[in-house]
Amino acid sequence: MVEVLATGCAAVLLVRPEFCLSALAFAEVLASMGLPGGLFNVLPVPENAVGELLRGAAADAVFVVGRARTGFLVRQALAGCRSSFSSFHAGRQVAVVLEGADLHSAACGVSEAFARSCGKGEASGLHVFVQESVHGTFSTLLTERFSRLRAGLPNDKTADLSCFSPLPCEPYSGADIGKMPGAVTANVSGIAANCPTVPVLLPDVAPSSAVVDAVGLPLLLVTRFRTPKEAVSLVNCVRGRTGVCLWTENLACALELATQFRVASVFVNMPPTLNPAAEFGGVGVSGVGRVGGRQGLLTFLKPAWSTEGPIVGPELDWSHFGSETRPGRVLPAAYPAGAQGEDETFELFYAGQRKKPESNTSYPVHNSEGRVIGFAPEASRKDVRNAVEAAMAGFKSWSTREAPSRARVLYRVAENLSLRAKEFASRLGTLEGLPADECDVAVSTCIRRLFYWAATCYKDVGSVRSSTSSGGVLSIKEPLGVIGVVCSDSAPLLSFVTLVAAALATGNTVVAVASQSSPLSALHMCEVFSVSDVPAGVVNVLSGLEEPLVRTLAEHHDLAAVWYHGESDLAAAFVERAAAHSGKATWLRDASRDWEVDDHCSGRLFAAQGTTTKAVWLPSGQSFAN
């Protein structure tokens, strides 16, 4: 709430009725401090009514903090409302203990982290992965610490942890788990009758055990692993993970593992904590929002030139979206006799090669006068799947490249485009029917954008923040992954170059859908990519009917984000609705954006769409405390 008020916005806090007392007390504190009326409002609302309430409220921005299920329902309900959506889901914490770590400190820190998590719904419990060589020693130390913890009711200030759990627990009940072999239960003397779930330690749990997926129970699970690489695989498969506590004395190993974990925060040799100055979020299953720091403030800001506002969401029928087929299909070889100079065969571009569409069909492309100037290949669902597979294969090498290496590739693309500037301007005039001077300006703007995004590869790669404790916090920018890009019809070449360059500069790979009405400019641009040392699979370009391609991209679970900048409000609403299922990030069209204005297509807000932020906490010791 602090970020909302700090950016000059008014806040409406929707909270479940059973947890509203603390929120109402906080509102009274703000009122007593002189906060003007109407800036902070609290509404107790049942969880199942939040989505419909927000759908009719036309809120400028919605930030969901809580259960992943709530975020899914709210995001689905907001489809078509043009509201900015962000979320952060606090899931189960994970700890990793490597050989060579201070096992006594690790056992103490794990116990403290577990005690803090109890009573927090989906965030209850802790899953610990211990290297096999130290599993026996660590389990003994952890059992000793755990047996000394005293459980109590939520209002018991002398208790180490709470037994309260607001969620139904599946697939086991607390009593069933307490009877499992090797289980150690916490001290619940005096409150056993009022204790719905007893905290339990399971010192040797197999990764395939069903108890691993028990959500909402105060469970401390310990699992063995052999190598750090195996630990990364196990951690990235934990359901609802948001943070990792990593215990090791090897700093180089800690930093390497921190980049591999798909979590929002990594705490090295310390239990989980929070710092308002350290930004994090948007990684893995933690949601699509940012918390803290500069990025947390940008969540509640928009560009001064943007005039887009929220609307009351319309009731739409999604069952037939994207099922339309083009009535007139033409074979690729059938080119009109009057097509001047357009006698080359246009093909799709993915996996570093020009490919024929799987459907073996094309569709006519008209210029501004209505004359057929060529035929573009029509991609199908199979082509989308092939392009996404190629992009996934190219992401690993492209995302791990150093920033100067990515910049050199983009500089090379800009230089090759500048060598063919007159050719592209001439083709643009033929395709779009624009005056020669406007075509020259459009191509020169494309070249300038490529140089700009090549230069940004070196900038804003992260930051170091001071923390409330001794040590610092590394805020590391990471690429999202494979991004689906749908280009604008108003500026087919300029929007294509700008969006693709921005995605590549931040380390992502792209599956781009060219403008439906004018796809030939983007298909011509593929010739420049193919001779500019762009690795195979980094840039993939499709053309065809927009709605079926948008539906396939939005529903594809291997895409990390979808950038929709087409002209259809219906397609933009469907992208947001479909993205709620897989939790992917979205960036939707802004009708007030002018693709020819540099301020509209650059800056932090533009670059932030292609990155996530991970916080790595590095505490220092107390060697000089005395």
C-alpha positions in Angstrom: 0.0 0.0 0.0 2.9 2.4 0.6 3.9 2.3 -3.1 0.4 3.2 -4.1 0.2 6.3 -1.8 3.8 7.3 -2.6 3.0 7.5 -6.4 0.0 9.8 -5.8 -2.7 7.1 -6.3 -5.7 6.3 -4.2 -5.9 2.8 -2.8 -8.9 0.5 -2.2 -7.9 -2.6 -0.2 -10.1 -5.6 -0.7 -9.6 -8.1 2.2 -11.4 -11.2 3.2 -13.9 -10.6 6.1 -12.2 -13.0 8.5 -8.8 -11.1 8.1 -10.1 -7.5 8.0 -9.4 -6.3 11.5 -5.7 -5.5 11.0 -6.5 -3.7 7.7 -9.2 -1.6 9.4 -6.9 -0.8 12.3 -4.2 0.3 9.8 -6.8 2.6 8.1 -7.6 4.2 11.4 -3.9 4.9 12.0 -3.6 6.6 8.6 -6.7 8.7 9.3 -5.3 9.7 12.7 -2.1 10.9 11.0 -4.0 13.3 8.7 -4.2 11.3 5.5 -7.0 12.9 3.4 -10.2 11.0 3.2 -10.7 8.7 0.2 -7.0 8.0 -0.4 -7.1 4.7 1.6 -10.2 2.6 1.7 -10.8 -0.9 3.1 -13.6 -3.2 1.9 -14.2 -6.6 3.4 -15.2 -8.7 0.4 -15.6 -12.5 0.1 -12.9 -14.1 -2.0 -15.3 -15.4 -4.7 -16.8 -11.9 -5.2 -13.5 -10.0 -5.8 -13.3 -10.6 -9.6 -16.8 -9.4 -10.4 -16.5 -6.4 -8.1 -13.3 -5.3 -9.9 -14.7 -6.0 -13.3 -17.4 -3.3 -12.8 -15.1 -0.9 -10.9 -12.9 0.2 -13.8 -9.8 0.4 -11.7 -6.6 1.7 -13.3 -4.4 -0.9 -11.7 -5.0 -4.1 -9.8 -2.4 -5.8 -7.6 -3.2 -9.2 -6.1 -1.2 -10.3 -3.1 -2.3 -13.7 -1.9 -3.3 -17.1 -3.2 -2.5 -18.1 -6.8 -6.1 -19.2 -7.2 -7.4 -15.7 -6.3 -5.0 -14.1 -8.8 -6.2 -16.4 -11.5 -9.9 -15.6 -10.9 -9.3 -11.8 -10.7 -7.1 -11.8 -13.9 -9.7 -13.8 -15.8 -12.5 -11.5 -14.7 -10.5 -8.4 -15.7 -10.0 -9.5 -19.3 -11.1 -6.6 -21.6 -11.2 -4.0 -18.8 -7.8 -2.4 -19.8 -6.7 -2.4 -16.2 -3.0 -2.9 -15.4 -2.7 -6.3 -13.6 0.1 -7.4 -11.3 0.3 -10.1 -8.7 2.6 -11.7 -6.1 1.8 -15.1 -4.7 3.6 -16.0 -1.5 4.2 -19.8 -1.8 6.1 -22.4 0.1 9.7 -21.5 0.9 12.5 -23.8 0.0 15.9 -24.3 1.6 19.1 -25.9 0.2 21.9 -27.1 2.4 25.2 -27.9 0.6 28.1 -29.9 2.0 30.7 -27.5 3.6 27.9 -25.3 5.0 27.8 -24.3 8.7 25.3 -27.0 9.6 24.5 -25.6 13.1 23.7 -22.2 11.6 21.7 -23.9 8.8 19.6 -25.9 11.3 18.9 -22.7 13.3 18.0 -20.7 10.2 15.8 -23.4 8.8 13.9 -23.7 12.1 13.4 -19.9 12.2 12.2 -19.8 8.6 9.8 -22.7 9.3 8.4 -20.9 12.4 7.8 -17.7 10.4 5.9 -19.5 7.7 3.4 -21.3 9.9 -0.1 -20.0 9.7 0.3 -18.3 6.4 -2.0 -20.4 4.2 -0.3 -21.5 1.0 3.0 -20.2 2.3 2.9 -22.6 5.4 5.7 -25.1 5.7 9.3 -25.4 4.4 10.9 -27.9 2.0 14.6 -28.5 2.8 17.0 -30.2 0.3 20.1 -31.5 1.9 23.2 -32.8 0.1 23.5 -36.6 0.8 26.9 -36.4 2.4 25.7 -34.3 5.3 22.1 -35.5 5.5 22.5 -37.6 8.6 24.3 -34.9 10.6 22.0 -32.1 9.5 18.8 -34.2 10.2 20.0 -34.8 13.8 20.7 -31.1 14.4 17.4 -30.1 12.8 15.4 -32.7 14.8 16.9 -31.3 18.0 16.0 -27.7 17.1 12.5 -28.7 16.0 11.7 -30.6 19.1 12.3 -27.5 21.2 9.8 -25.4 19.2 6.6 -24.6 21.1 3.4 -24.3 19.1 0.6 -22.1 20.2 -2.5 -20.2 19.1 -2.2 -17.2 16.9 -2.6 -14.7 19.8 0.0 -16.4 21.9 3.0 -14.1 21.8 5.3 -16.5 23.6 4.8 -19.3 21.1 7.5 -20.1 18.5 5.0 -20.9 15.8 1.2 -20.9 15.1 -0.9 -24.0 14.4 -3.6 -22.0 12.5 -4.2 -22.9 8.8 -7.0 -21.2 6.9 -6.8 -23.7 3.9 -8.2 -27.2 3.5 -5.3 -29.6 3.4 -4.9 -32.1 0.6 -4.1 -34.9 0.1 -3.3 -35.7 3.8 -4.6 -34.4 7.1 -2.2 -33.3 9.8 -3.1 -36.3 11.9 -2.2 -38.7 9.0 1.2 -37.1 8.4 2.0 -37.2 12.1 1.7 -41.0 12.1 4.1 -41.5 9.2 7.4 -43.3 9.8 10.1 -41.0 11.2 7.7 -38.1 11.8 8.6 -35.7 14.6 5.8 -33.5 15.9 6.2 -30.1 17.6 5.3 -29.4 21.2 1.6 -28.7 21.4 1.1 -29.5 25.1 -1.9 -27.6 26.5 -3.5 -26.7 23.2 -3.8 -30.1 21.5 -7.6 -29.9 21.6 -7.6 -26.5 19.8 -4.8 -27.3 17.4 -6.3 -28.1 13.9 -2.9 -28.9 12.3 0.2 -30.1 14.3 3.6 -29.0 12.9 5.4 -32.0 11.7 9.1 -32.7 10.7 9.6 -35.5 8.1 13.4 -36.0 8.0 13.6 -38.2 4.9 11.0 -37.6 2.2 11.3 -38.8 -1.4 10.8 -36.2 -4.1 8.0 -38.3 -5.6 6.0 -38.6 -2.3 2.5 -37.2 -2.4 3.1 -35.4 0.9 5.3 -33.0 -1.0 2.2 -31.5 -2.7 0.2 -31.0 0.6 -0.5 -27.3 0.6 -1.5 -25.3 3.7 0.0 -27.7 6.3 2.9 -26.7 8.7 5.2 -29.3 7.3 9.0 -29.3 7.5 10.1 -31.7 4.8 13.7 -32.9 4.3 14.8 -34.4 0.9 18.2 -35.6 -0.1 20.1 -34.7 -3.3 23.5 -35.7 -4.7 24.9 -32.8 -6.8 24.1 -29.0 -7.0 22.7 -29.6 -10.5 20.2 -32.1 -9.1 19.3 -29.6 -6.4 18.4 -27.0 -9.0 16.1 -29.5 -10.8 14.4 -30.5 -7.6 13.9 -26.9 -6.4 12.5 -25.8 -9.8 9.9 -28.5 -9.5 8.5 -27.5 -6.1 4.9 -26.4 -6.3 4.3 -22.8 -5.4 8.0 -21.9 -4.7 8.8 -18.2 -4.3 12.1 -18.1 -2.4 15.2 -20.2 -1.7 17.4 -20.1 1.4 20.8 -21.4 0.3 23.3 -22.5 2.9 26.9 -22.8 1.7 30.3 -21.2 2.5 31.2 -21.2 -1.2 30.2 -17.8 -2.6 31.0 -18.7 -6.2 28.7 -21.7 -6.0 26.0 -19.7 -4.3 26.0 -17.0 -7.0 25.9 -19.7 -9.8 23.0 -21.5 -8.2 21.1 -18.3 -7.5 20.9 -17.6 -11.2 19.6 -21.1 -11.9 16.7 -21.1 -9.4 13.4 -20.0 -10.9 12.4 -18.0 -7.8 11.9 -14.4 -6.9 14.4 -14.3 -4.0 17.5 -16.2 -2.9 18.7 -15.8 0.6 22.4 -16.9 1.2 23.0 -18.2 4.7 20.0 -16.5 6.2 16.2 -17.0 6.7 13.7 -15.2 4.5 13.3 -11.5 5.1 12.0 -8.4 3.3 13.4 -5.0 2.4 11.4 -2.3 0.7 14.4 -1.1 -1.2 15.1 -4.5 -2.8 12.9 -5.2 -5.8 11.9 -8.7 -6.7 9.1 -10.6 -8.4 7.8 -11.8 -11.7 10.0 -15.0 -11.6 8.5 -18.5 -12.0 5.2 -19.0 -10.1 5.6 -15.9 -7.9 3.2 -13.9 -10.1 3.6 -11.2 -12.7 4.3 -8.2 -10.5 7.2 -6.5 -8.9 7.5 -5.8 -5.2 9.7 -3.1 -3.7 12.3 -0.8 -5.2 12.0 1.3 -8.3 10.1 -1.4 -10.2 7.6 -1.6 -7.4 6.8 2.1 -7.9 6.7 1.8 -11.7 3.8 -0.7 -11.3 1.5 2.1 -10.3 2.8 4.7 -12.9 2.1 5.1 -16.6 3.7 7.3 -19.3 2.5 10.9 -19.4 1.6 10.5 -23.1 -0.7 7.5 -22.5 -4.4 8.4 -22.6 -5.7 4.8 -22.3 -8.1 4.3 -19.4 -10.0 1.4 -17.8 -13.5 0.5 -18.9 -16.2 -1.7 -17.5 -15.4 -5.2 -18.9 -17.9 -6.3 -21.6 -19.5 -9.8 -21.5 -17.8 -11.7 -24.4 -18.1 -15.1 -25.9 -14.7 -16.7 -26.1 -15.7 -20.1 -27.4 -15.4 -19.1 -31.1 -12.5 -16.7 -30.9 -9.7 -17.8 -33.3 -11.8 -20.5 -35.0 -12.4 -18.4 -38.1 -10.9 -19.7 -41.3 -10.1 -17.7 -44.4 -12.7 -18.5 -47.2 -10.3 -18.0 -50.1 -7.1 -19.9 -49.9 -4.6 -19.6 -52.8 -1.6 -21.9 -53.5 1.8 -20.2 -53.0 2.8 -20.4 -56.7 -0.2 -18.4 -57.9 1.2 -14.9 -58.3 -0.7 -12.2 -60.2 0.7 -11.1 -63.6 0.6 -7.5 -62.6 2.7 -7.8 -59.4 5.6 -5.5 -60.3 8.9 -6.9 -59.0 7.2 -9.1 -56.4 8.1 -12.4 -58.0 9.9 -13.9 -55.1 8.4 -16.6 -52.9 7.6 -15.5 -49.4 8.0 -18.0 -46.7 7.9 -18.2 -42.9 11.1 -17.8 -40.9 12.0 -19.9 -37.9 14.9 -22.0 -36.7 17.2 -19.8 -38.7 15.7 -20.9 -42.0 12.9 -20.0 -44.4 10.1 -22.5 -44.1 7.0 -23.3 -46.1 3.8 -23.2 -44.1 2.5 -26.6 -42.9 -0.8 -25.9 -44.6 1.0 -25.0 -47.9 -1.3 -22.0 -48.3 -0.9 -18.3 -48.9 -3.2 -15.3 -48.8 -3.2 -12.1 -51.0 -1.7 -8.9 -49.7 -3.1 -5.6 -51.0 -1.6 -2.2 -51.0 -3.4 1.0 -50.1 -5.1 1.1 -53.6 -6.5 -2.3 -53.2 -4.2 -3.9 -55.7 -2.7 -7.3 -55.0 1.1 -6.9 -54.6 2.0 -10.4 -53.4 1.1 -13.4 -51.4 2.2 -14.1 -47.8 2.4 -17.6 -46.3 -0.4 -18.5 -43.9 0.9 -20.1 -40.7 -1.1 -22.7 -38.8 -1.0 -24.0 -35.3 1.7 -26.5 -36.3 3.9 -23.6 -37.5 3.4 -21.8 -34.2 4.4 -24.9 -32.3 7.5 -25.4 -34.5 8.5 -21.7 -34.1 8.1 -21.9 -30.3 10.2 -25.1 -30.1 12.9 -23.3 -32.2 12.8 -20.3 -29.9 13.1 -22.5 -26.8 16.1 -24.1 -28.3 17.7 -20.8 -29.1 16.9 -19.2 -25.7 19.5 -21.1 -23.7 22.5 -19.8 -25.7 21.1 -16.3 -26.3 20.1 -15.6 -22.7 23.5 -16.7 -21.4 25.4 -14.6 -23.8 27.3 -11.6 -22.4 25.6 -8.3 -23.0 28.4 -7.0 -25.4 27.9 -10.1 -27.5 24.2 -9.5 -27.8 24.9 -5.9 -28.6 27.3 -6.8 -31.4 24.6 -8.9 -33.1 22.1 -6.0 -32.9 24.6 -3.5 -34.1 25.3 -5.9 -37.0 21.5 -6.0 -37.8 21.4 -2.2 -37.8 24.4 -1.9 -40.1 23.1 -4.4 -42.6 19.7 -2.6 -42.6 21.4 0.7 -43.2 23.2 -0.8 -46.2 19.8 -1.7 -47.7 18.0 1.4 -46.5 17.1 2.6 -50.0 15.8 -0.8 -51.0 13.6 -1.1 -47.9 12.3 2.4 -48.4 11.4 1.6 -52.0 9.7 -1.6 -51.0 7.9 0.1 -48.1 6.5 2.7 -50.6 5.3 -0.1 -52.9 3.7 -2.1 -50.1 2.2 0.7 -48.1 1.7 3.3 -50.7 3.5 6.0 -48.7 5.4 9.0 -50.0 9.1 8.5 -50.5 10.1 10.9 -47.7 7.9 9.1 -45.2 9.4 5.8 -46.2 12.9 7.1 -45.7 12.0 8.4 -42.3 10.4 5.0 -41.3 13.5 3.1 -42.3 15.9 5.5 -40.7 13.8 5.3 -37.5 14.1 1.5 -37.6 17.9 1.8 -37.9 18.0 4.2 -35.0 15.9 1.9 -32.8 18.2 -1.0 -33.5 21.2 1.1 -32.5 19.3 2.3 -29.3 18.4 -1.2 -28.1 21.9 -2.5 -29.0 23.3 0.2 -26.6 20.9 -0.7 -23.9 22.3 -4.2 -23.6 25.0 -2.7 -21.5 22.7 -0.7 -19.2 20.3 -1.5 -16.3 21.5 -5.1 -15.8 20.8 -4.9 -12.1 21.7 -3.0 -8.9 23.0 -3.4 -5.4 20.9 -2.3 -2.5 21.8 -1.9 1.1 19.7 -4.0 3.5 18.4 -3.4 7.0 20.9 -6.0 8.3 24.6 -6.1 7.5 25.3 -7.0 3.9 23.7 -6.2 0.6 21.0 -7.3 -1.9 21.7 -7.9 -5.5 18.8 -7.1 -7.8 19.5 -9.1 -10.9 17.6 -8.6 -14.2 16.8 -11.8 -16.0 15.1 -12.3 -19.4 11.5 -13.7 -19.4 12.1 -16.4 -21.9 10.3 -16.9 -25.2 8.0 -13.9 -26.0 5.2 -14.0 -28.5 4.9 -10.6 -30.3 1.9 -9.5 -32.4 2.8 -6.4 -34.4 0.7 -3.3 -35.2 -1.1 -2.7 -38.5 -0.5 1.0 -38.3 3.3 0.7 -38.5 4.0 -2.8 -39.6 7.8 -2.5 -40.1 8.5 0.0 -37.4 6.5 -1.8 -34.7 8.1 -5.1 -35.7 11.7 -3.8 -35.5 11.1 -2.0 -32.3 9.4 -4.8 -30.4 11.8 -7.5 -31.7 14.9 -5.4 -30.9 13.6 -4.6 -27.4 13.0 -8.3 -26.7 16.4 -9.4 -28.0 18.3 -6.7 -26.1 16.9 -8.0 -22.8 18.0 -11.6 -23.6 14.7 -13.1 -24.8 13.9 -15.0 -28.0 10.9 -14.0 -30.1 8.1 -15.6 -32.0 6.7 -12.6 -34.0 3.4 -12.5 -35.8 3.7 -9.9 -38.6 0.9 -7.5 -39.4 -2.0 -9.3 -40.9 -2.7 -6.6 -43.5 1.0 -5.8 -44.3 3.2 -8.7 -43.5 5.7 -8.4 -46.3 7.9 -5.8 -44.7 8.5 -8.1 -41.7 9.2 -11.0 -44.0 11.7 -8.9 -45.9 13.4 -8.1 -42.7 14.1 -11.7 -42.1 16.7 -11.5 -44.9 18.6 -9.0 -42.8 18.4 -11.3 -39.7 19.7 -14.3 -41.6 22.9 -12.5 -42.7 23.6 -10.6 -39.4 24.9 -13.5 -37.3 21.6 -13.8 -35.4 21.6 -17.4 -34.0 19.1 -19.9 -35.2 15.8 -19.8 -33.2 16.4 -16.3 -31.7 14.1 -14.5 -34.2 11.1 -16.4 -35.6 8.5 -14.7 -37.9 5.1 -15.9 -38.8 2.3 -14.4 -40.9 -1.3 -15.3 -41.4 -4.8 -14.7 -40.0 -4.3 -12.9 -36.7 -6.9 -14.4 -34.4 -6.0 -18.1 -34.8 -2.3 -17.3 -34.3 -3.0 -15.1 -31.3 -5.1 -17.8 -29.7 -2.4 -20.4 -30.2 0.3 -18.2 -28.8 -1.8 -17.1 -25.8 -2.6 -20.7 -24.9 0.9 -22.0 -25.4 2.4 -22.8 -22.0 6.0 -22.6 -23.1 5.7 -18.9 -23.8 6.8 -16.7 -21.0 5.0 -13.6 -22.2 2.7 -12.3 -25.0 3.1 -8.7 -26.3 0.0 -7.9 -28.2 0.1 -4.6 -30.2 -2.5 -5.3 -32.8 -5.6 -3.3 -33.4 -8.3 -5.7 -32.0 -9.6 -5.1 -28.5 -11.2 -8.5 -28.6 -7.8 -10.2 -29.2 -6.2 -8.1 -26.5 -8.9 -9.3 -24.0 -8.5 -12.9 -25.1 -4.7 -12.7 -24.5 -5.2 -11.5 -21.0 -7.8 -14.1 -20.2 -5.8 -17.0 -21.7 -2.6 -15.8 -19.9 -4.4 -16.2 -16.5 -4.3 -20.0 -16.9 -0.6 -20.3 -17.4 0.5 -17.2 -15.4 2.4 -15.7 -18.3 3.1 -12.0 -18.5 1.3 -9.8 -21.0 1.8 -6.4 -22.5 -1.2 -5.1 -24.4 -1.8 -2.4 -27.0 -2.0 1.3 -26.1 -3.9 3.2 -28.8 -2.2 6.4 -27.9 1.3 5.0 -28.7 2.9 6.7 -31.7 5.5 4.3 -33.1 7.4 7.1 -34.8 8.1 8.9 -31.5 11.2 7.7 -29.7 9.9 8.6 -26.2 6.9 6.2 -26.8 9.2 3.3 -27.7 12.1 3.5 -25.3 12.9 4.0 -21.6 12.7 2.0 -18.4 9.0 1.2 -18.7 9.5 -0.2 -22.2 12.6 -2.3 -21.2 11.0 -3.6 -18.1 8.5 -5.5 -20.1 11.2 -8.0 -21.1 12.8 -8.7 -17.8 12.1 -10.1 -14.4 13.9 -9.1 -11.2 15.5 -11.6 -8.8 16.8 -10.5 -5.3 19.9 -12.3 -4.0 20.6 -11.5 -0.4 24.3 -11.6 0.7 24.7 -11.0 4.4 28.0 -10.3 6.0 29.4 -11.7 9.2 30.2 -10.0 12.5 34.0 -10.5 12.7 34.5 -6.9 13.8 31.5 -6.7 16.1 33.7 -6.1 19.1 
